[in-house]
Amino acid sequence: MKKKLSIIITALILSILAAGCSVEIHEDPGKQDAKYYLYDISSDETQLQKKSYSPEETTADYMLKDMMQRMNSQQTDSQNRVSLLPEGVQMNYSVEEDVLVVNFNSQYSSMSRARELLVRAGVVKTFLQVPGINSVRFTIENEDLTDSRGQAVGNMTADTFAEFTGTEPDAYCSNTFTLYFTDKSGQKLVKEQRTVRYKRSIPKERIVLEQLMKGPLEKGHYPTIPENTEVLNVTIADRICYVAFDGVFSSYALDVSEKIPVYSVVNSLLDGLDADKVQITVGGKDRLDTFGKKMELYHFYERNDKLVVKEKE
């Protein structure tokens, strides 16, 4: 399905129904009249950035070859962007009726999870513009791409990426989230429910983190992460939520047990999202291996109810 996109400054891919992921995408102003697009990645590797594309021919054969060549060349026309495919990653393709099979070399597997999700979204969205292509399947060295549970990701279609643009009616919704802050001791988590009204175009996971960083509203509850912490990226894939904070999360850590900031984030996200685990990274490109002395990053954390103060009946 082909969709004509109206002008946006920032559009959010709110949900990936088949792969379970959300990705931010930015479009340069003045490109609203373009019919086709290619994609780069922001220099901080946190969002897709689209650019207009005008093929010399609009046949499927020409567009497939031209798009493939452009992506494999790994060139970009801006210092504020990096190429969609990282260095060393190459691809070729074959067509099976209306399914485009994109085969990558083994270097694809060396990407971080956050980068892989951006690449996946950019490649799929690019090729779905080609006439006659209704779904895209990824393989690595001719083996199906698998998720974190070892299951094949399978065909990705136009419905895989649901977009909400800034020109749509400002539809708002309200949701009640359970946030986890800490008590006076800094050793336990306390629940706080908060009803938030927000634009539907903003992913729930980002709302949860924004509210968590604003701090508690109830008496006797205390903040768990620095208010000026920046969320570099938050992504959900295969029922795992990937969160990337800047260095403030660690450098200005509050005077609480090192478990508290981590599980404050983990419990708050897992209470409000369709996910089972959370992975936290800190520091942008210069990423830390641990938070505090013992909390390993790049670890898949599940909710921890043992740290939560039991509510009075």
N, C-alpha and C positions, 0 to 999 in steps of 0.2 A: 504494500500500500504506500503510495507516495503522498506526502504531506507538504503543503506549501507553508513555510514558516514565516510569521510576521516578525517585525523588528523586536529585538529584546536586548537588554544589556546583560542580564544574567538569567539563564533558564536552567531549571533543575530537572534532571531526569529523576522523577520521584520514586519510581519503583521499577525493578526488573522482575516481571511476573514469573518468568521461567527460571531465571538464574538467581533471583532474589537479591538484587543489588541496586544501589542508587549512586548516581554520578553527576557532578556538577558540570555544566557546560556554559561557555561564554561566547557570545557573538559580537564581533566588532560592529559599531554603529555604521549605518550607511550600506549595509549588505543585505537589506531586506528584499531587494528585487532579484536576488540571485535564485536560480532554479535548482542548482546543484551545489553541493558543498564537499570540501575535504576537511580533515581535522588535524590539528596539532595538539600539543599539550603545553600548559602553562609552565614557565621556567621552574616554578616550585613543585611541579608535578602533582598538582591538586585538582586540576579541572581540564576538561576538553575545551579547545578554542577552535571555532569553525572559521573557514575562509571560503569565499565564493570560488566556484569552479565552472569554467566554460569549455566543455569538450568541443573539439573540431567536428566530431560526428556524435550523434546520439544513438548509435546502434549499440546493442549489447556487447558485441565483440570488441568494438573500439573502446568503449568505456571501461570494460573489464581490464583490458590490456593497459590502457593509459593510467587508470587509477592504481593498478598494481605497480606499474613502473614508478609512478610518483611516490608511492608509499615506500617502496623498496629503496629509493634513492636517498631517503632520510634527509631531505633538504627542507629548510624552512626559511621564510623571508622576514623573520623578525627576531630581534635579540631577546624578546620577552617570551619566546616560545622554544620548545624543543620538538624534534620530529616525533610523530606518533610512534613509530617503531624505534626502539633503542638500538644503539650500535650493535651489530652482529646478528640481529634478528632479521630473517628474510622469509618470504613466503611465495608460494605459487598457488595455482588454483585449478580446479576441474569443475565441470558443470554436470549435475545429475538432474535432468528435467528442470524444475524451477528452484533447485537447491544448489547454491554455490558452496563447494567444499574448499576451504582455505587451509592449505597445509603449511605449517611453519617448521623451521629447522629446530634443532634441540635447544638453541639459545633462548627460545621462548620461555622455557621452564626456569630460566635464571632470573626472570623479572620478579620484583617484589609483588605482593598480592595487590597492593593499591595501584601500581603501575599496570599490572596485567588487566585489571578491570577497566582502566581507562583505554588501554589498547583494544580490548575486546569490544567496548562500546563504540569506539571510533571506527574500527574496521567494519563492524556489522552495519552501522548507520551509513557508512560510505557506500558499501556494495548494495544495500537495499534500494538505492536510488536507480540502479541499473534496470532497464526494461526487462521483464520476464523473470527477475530474481525475486523470489518471495520469502526465502529463508537462507540462512548462512550457517554452516557447520564448521567447527574448527577441528583440525587434527595436528598432532605434533609428530613429525617423522612417520606420517601415515597412521598414527594411532589416535583414537578419539581423545579430545581434551576432556579431562575428568575434573570433578569438583573435589572439595576437601574430604569427601567421604568415599572417593574412588569411583563415583558414578559418572557416566558420560553426560556432559552438558547437553549434547544433542543440538537440534536445529534451533536457531534463534531467528525470530520473525519480527515483523513490524510491531506486534503486540508486546514484544519483549521489553521494549523501551517506551514507557509512557511519559510524554513530555507535557509540561505545563508552561506556557509562555506568559510574559508580562503583559500582553495585550488581551488576554482572556479576562472576563469579569473578575474583579477582586473578590473571589470566593473565599470566605473565611470559614473556619470550623473551630469548635471548642473540644478539647479533650482534657481529661483529668489524669495527671501523671503522678506516680509515686516516686518521690526523690529521696535519696539517702544522704543525710548530713551526719554530723558527729555530735556526741554529747560533750559535756564540760571536760571529761577526762581525756578526750581525744583517742579513746581506745575502743569505742563502740559506735555503731551506726544507729541512727534514729530515723524513722520514716516521717515523711511530710508530704501530704497530698496537695497538689496544686492544679487548679483548673486554668488552662491557658487558651486564649483565643488567638489564632494565627492563620496566615494564608495557607491554603491547601497546597500551594506549590512548594512549601518548605518541608523537607523530610522530617518525620517525627524524631529521628535520632539527633538531628541538629537542634530541635526545640528542647529536647531533654538536656543536652549538654549546655545550651545557653542558660536554661533555668538553673541548672546546677551551679554554674559559675556566678550567677547573681547572688547566690547564698540563700540561707534559710530565712523564713518569715516568722516562724514560731519561736516563742520564748524558750530558752533552754537548748536550742539547737545552734550548732556552730558550723561555719564553712569548712569544706574539705579540700578545695583547690583554690589557688589564687584567682581573684576576680579578673585580673588582666591577662589570664591565660588565653591563648588563641588556638582555636581548633583549625588545624591546617587542612584536614580532610576527615570525613567520616563516611564509611562505605559498608554496605551489607551485602554479603555474598555467601551462598550456601549455608545460611543460618548462622553465619559468623559476622559480628560487627567489628570492623577495623577502624580504630580511632587514632588519628595522628595529632598530637599536641606540639606546640612550640616549646622551646627550652624553659619558658617561665614555669611550666607545670612542675619541673624538677628544681630549677634554680631558686625559686621563691616558695618552695614547699612550706606548708604551714606546720606549726608545732603539734603534730598529731602522729600517731603510730603510722609507719609507712604503709601498712595494709589499708588504712582508712581511705586515702585518696583513690587508690586503685579500685577497691571494692565499692566505694561510693559511686564511681563511674560504672562499674560492671553491673551492680544491682539495679541502678537507676535505668540503665539501657535495657537490660533483660526484662525488667518489669513492664516496659512500655513498648517493646518491639517483638516481632516474630523472629527471634534469634535465640540460640542456645549458649553461645560463647562470645567473649570479647577479647580482642587483641589490641594492646595499647603500644604505640610507639611515641617517642619523645625526641624532639630536637631537629626536625626537618631533615636535611641531608646529612648532618653530623649527628646521627642517631645514637642514643644511649643504649647500653646493653641491660642496665638495671636501673630501677628506681629505688632510691635509698640504698641500703646495704644488701638486701636479700630478694627484693621483688623483681624477678626476671621479666624483662620486656620480650616481645616476640613470643610470649607464652599465651596459650588460649585459656582464659580465665572463665570459670563458671560462677554462678551466683554463690554467695557465701551468707547463709542465714545465721550461722553461729555468731557472727559479729553484730547481729541486729538485736537491739534491746526489745524484749518482749513487751507487747502492748498490754496495758492494764485492762482486765476484763470488767 
